[in-house]
Amino acid sequence: TLKWAETADGIMGRRGARLWVSGREALEHTLALRAAHAAILVGAGTALADGPALTLRHAPGSPPLRLVLSDGRPLPPSLGLLRDGAAPTAIVGGP
């Protein structure tokens, strides 16, 4: 399953800034999707820019494995999904 949100003119985000382009209903659907999958994958850029928790929040079920697709740049240990212990997390790829 692939999920993303973009504006009507095709913008998914701006470098260095969060851009909220979907609403509460889309968020609830996303959380339900997470509960139905064994893993969720984000790129290192998203992990660094948005600091997503990638958890179920209030949806029932076991949290999925959080995978961060590394492009080789180091991820700071202070990054929330690396230190919060809310779900198992792995970094994939890199040098």
C-alpha atoms as an extended CHARMM CRD file, in Angstrom:
* protein
*
        95  EXT
         1         1  THR       CA              0.0000000000        0.0000000000        0.0000000000  PROA      1               0.0000000000
         2         2  LEU       CA              1.3310000000        3.4130000000       -0.9250000000  PROA      2               0.0000000000
         3         3  LYS       CA             -0.1260000000        6.5080000000        0.7060000000  PROA      3               0.0000000000
         4         4  TRP       CA              0.7800000000       10.1360000000        0.2180000000  PROA      4               0.0000000000
         5         5  ALA       CA             -0.8640000000       13.5350000000        0.2190000000  PROA      5               0.0000000000
         6         6  GLU       CA             -0.2630000000       16.3510000000       -2.2270000000  PROA      6               0.0000000000
         7         7  THR       CA             -1.7820000000       19.6830000000       -3.1190000000  PROA      7               0.0000000000
         8         8  ALA       CA             -3.9360000000       20.1610000000       -6.2450000000  PROA      8               0.0000000000
         9         9  ASP       CA             -0.8480000000       21.4260000000       -8.0900000000  PROA      9               0.0000000000
        10        10  GLY       CA              1.2000000000       18.3350000000       -7.1520000000  PROA      10              0.0000000000
        11        11  ILE       CA              3.2490000000       19.6440000000       -4.2220000000  PROA      11              0.0000000000
        12        12  MET       CA              3.9910000000       17.0500000000       -1.5300000000  PROA      12              0.0000000000
        13        13  GLY       CA              6.0170000000       19.3280000000        0.7220000000  PROA      13              0.0000000000
        14        14  ARG       CA              8.5700000000       22.0700000000        0.9030000000  PROA      14              0.0000000000
        15        15  ARG       CA             12.1720000000       21.5140000000        1.9010000000  PROA      15              0.0000000000
        16        16  GLY       CA             12.5700000000       22.4150000000        5.5670000000  PROA      16              0.0000000000
        17        17  ALA       CA              8.8680000000       22.9910000000        6.2300000000  PROA      17              0.0000000000
        18        18  ARG       CA              5.9070000000       20.8180000000        7.1720000000  PROA      18              0.0000000000
        19        19  LEU       CA              2.9530000000       21.0450000000        4.8370000000  PROA      19              0.0000000000
        20        20  TRP       CA             -0.3990000000       19.7070000000        6.0450000000  PROA      20              0.0000000000
        21        21  VAL       CA             -2.4810000000       18.9950000000        2.9540000000  PROA      21              0.0000000000
        22        22  SER       CA             -4.9320000000       16.3570000000        4.1600000000  PROA      22              0.0000000000
        23        23  GLY       CA             -7.5380000000       16.4030000000        6.8950000000  PROA      23              0.0000000000
        24        24  ARG       CA             -8.6880000000       14.4420000000        9.9290000000  PROA      24              0.0000000000
        25        25  GLU       CA            -10.4920000000       11.7850000000        7.8710000000  PROA      25              0.0000000000
        26        26  ALA       CA             -7.3310000000       11.0360000000        5.8790000000  PROA      26              0.0000000000
        27        27  LEU       CA             -5.3060000000       10.8170000000        9.1070000000  PROA      27              0.0000000000
        28        28  GLU       CA             -7.7440000000        8.3170000000       10.6070000000  PROA      28              0.0000000000
        29        29  HSD       CA             -7.5910000000        6.2450000000        7.4240000000  PROA      29              0.0000000000
        30        30  THR       CA             -3.7760000000        6.3320000000        7.5270000000  PROA      30              0.0000000000
        31        31  LEU       CA             -3.7330000000        5.0800000000       11.1140000000  PROA      31              0.0000000000
        32        32  ALA       CA             -6.0720000000        2.2220000000       10.1690000000  PROA      32              0.0000000000
        33        33  LEU       CA             -3.7710000000        1.3330000000        7.2550000000  PROA      33              0.0000000000
        34        34  ARG       CA             -0.7920000000        1.2160000000        9.6040000000  PROA      34              0.0000000000
        35        35  ALA       CA             -2.6120000000       -1.2060000000       11.8830000000  PROA      35              0.0000000000
        36        36  ALA       CA             -3.2390000000       -3.5170000000        8.9140000000  PROA      36              0.0000000000
        37        37  HSD       CA              0.4310000000       -3.6910000000        7.8370000000  PROA      37              0.0000000000
        38        38  ALA       CA              3.5360000000       -5.3080000000        9.2920000000  PROA      38              0.0000000000
        39        39  ALA       CA              5.8190000000       -2.3730000000        8.4420000000  PROA      39              0.0000000000
        40        40  ILE       CA              5.7960000000        1.2730000000        7.3800000000  PROA      40              0.0000000000
        41        41  LEU       CA              8.5790000000        2.8370000000        5.3020000000  PROA      41              0.0000000000
        42        42  VAL       CA              9.6550000000        6.4730000000        5.1100000000  PROA      42              0.0000000000
        43        43  GLY       CA             12.6690000000        8.0710000000        3.5230000000  PROA      43              0.0000000000
        44        44  ALA       CA             15.4310000000        9.6770000000        5.5560000000  PROA      44              0.0000000000
        45        45  GLY       CA             14.3830000000       13.1010000000        4.2600000000  PROA      45              0.0000000000
        46        46  THR       CA             10.8750000000       12.6830000000        5.6400000000  PROA      46              0.0000000000
        47        47  ALA       CA             12.2160000000       11.3440000000        8.9310000000  PROA      47              0.0000000000
        48        48  LEU       CA             14.4950000000       14.3750000000        9.2790000000  PROA      48              0.0000000000
        49        49  ALA       CA             12.0500000000       17.0350000000        8.0430000000  PROA      49              0.0000000000
        50        50  ASP       CA              8.8510000000       15.8490000000        9.7060000000  PROA      50              0.0000000000
        51        51  GLY       CA             10.0340000000       13.7710000000       12.6610000000  PROA      51              0.0000000000
        52        52  PRO       CA              7.0960000000       11.3470000000       12.2530000000  PROA      52              0.0000000000
        53        53  ALA       CA              6.2930000000        8.9300000000       15.0690000000  PROA      53              0.0000000000
        54        54  LEU       CA              4.7960000000        6.3510000000       12.6580000000  PROA      54              0.0000000000
        55        55  THR       CA              2.6940000000        4.8330000000       15.4260000000  PROA      55              0.0000000000
        56        56  LEU       CA             -0.9280000000        3.7350000000       15.5480000000  PROA      56              0.0000000000
        57        57  ARG       CA             -1.8130000000        6.4200000000       18.0870000000  PROA      57              0.0000000000
        58        58  HSD       CA             -5.3720000000        5.5330000000       19.0920000000  PROA      58              0.0000000000
        59        59  ALA       CA             -6.0060000000        2.7800000000       16.5370000000  PROA      59              0.0000000000
        60        60  PRO       CA             -6.1380000000       -0.7600000000       17.9390000000  PROA      60              0.0000000000
        61        61  GLY       CA             -3.4920000000       -3.3100000000       16.9940000000  PROA      61              0.0000000000
        62        62  SER       CA              0.2250000000       -3.9150000000       17.1990000000  PROA      62              0.0000000000
        63        63  PRO       CA              2.5020000000       -1.1450000000       15.9660000000  PROA      63              0.0000000000
        64        64  PRO       CA              4.1660000000       -1.8820000000       12.6220000000  PROA      64              0.0000000000
        65        65  LEU       CA              7.9170000000       -2.0970000000       12.1990000000  PROA      65              0.0000000000
        66        66  ARG       CA              9.1800000000        1.3890000000       11.3250000000  PROA      66              0.0000000000
        67        67  LEU       CA             11.6720000000        1.3640000000        8.4470000000  PROA      67              0.0000000000
        68        68  VAL       CA             13.7240000000        4.4030000000        7.4730000000  PROA      68              0.0000000000
        69        69  LEU       CA             15.2130000000        4.2310000000        3.9840000000  PROA      69              0.0000000000
        70        70  SER       CA             18.6500000000        5.7750000000        4.3950000000  PROA      70              0.0000000000
        71        71  ASP       CA             20.3370000000        7.7630000000        1.6720000000  PROA      71              0.0000000000
        72        72  GLY       CA             23.6620000000        7.6720000000        3.5110000000  PROA      72              0.0000000000
        73        73  ARG       CA             23.3060000000       10.7910000000        5.6230000000  PROA      73              0.0000000000
        74        74  PRO       CA             23.5100000000       10.1370000000        9.3560000000  PROA      74              0.0000000000
        75        75  LEU       CA             20.2910000000       10.1900000000       11.3380000000  PROA      75              0.0000000000
        76        76  PRO       CA             20.6630000000       11.9450000000       14.6860000000  PROA      76              0.0000000000
        77        77  PRO       CA             20.1370000000        9.6880000000       17.7300000000  PROA      77              0.0000000000
        78        78  SER       CA             17.7760000000       12.3620000000       19.0680000000  PROA      78              0.0000000000
        79        79  LEU       CA             15.3050000000       11.5950000000       16.2510000000  PROA      79              0.0000000000
        80        80  GLY       CA             12.0660000000       10.6040000000       17.9650000000  PROA      80              0.0000000000
        81        81  LEU       CA             11.4150000000        7.3530000000       16.1320000000  PROA      81              0.0000000000
        82        82  LEU       CA             14.9450000000        6.1830000000       16.9990000000  PROA      82              0.0000000000
        83        83  ARG       CA             14.5880000000        6.8420000000       20.7160000000  PROA      83              0.0000000000
        84        84  ASP       CA             10.9120000000        6.7010000000       21.7120000000  PROA      84              0.0000000000
        85        85  GLY       CA             10.6350000000        2.9040000000       21.9890000000  PROA      85              0.0000000000
        86        86  ALA       CA              7.0410000000        3.0620000000       20.6930000000  PROA      86              0.0000000000
        87        87  ALA       CA              7.6730000000        0.4560000000       17.9820000000  PROA      87              0.0000000000
        88        88  PRO       CA             10.5920000000       -1.5110000000       16.5770000000  PROA      88              0.0000000000
        89        89  THR       CA             12.6400000000        0.6010000000       14.1530000000  PROA      89              0.0000000000
        90        90  ALA       CA             15.2980000000       -0.2440000000       11.5720000000  PROA      90              0.0000000000
        91        91  ILE       CA             17.3960000000        1.8080000000        9.1860000000  PROA      91              0.0000000000
        92        92  VAL       CA             17.5810000000        0.2670000000        5.7060000000  PROA      92              0.0000000000
        93        93  GLY       CA             20.2410000000        1.0560000000        3.0980000000  PROA      93              0.0000000000
        94        94  GLY       CA             22.9760000000        3.6050000000        3.3430000000  PROA      94              0.0000000000
        95        95  PRO       CA             26.6910000000        3.2930000000        2.7540000000  PROA      95              0.0000000000
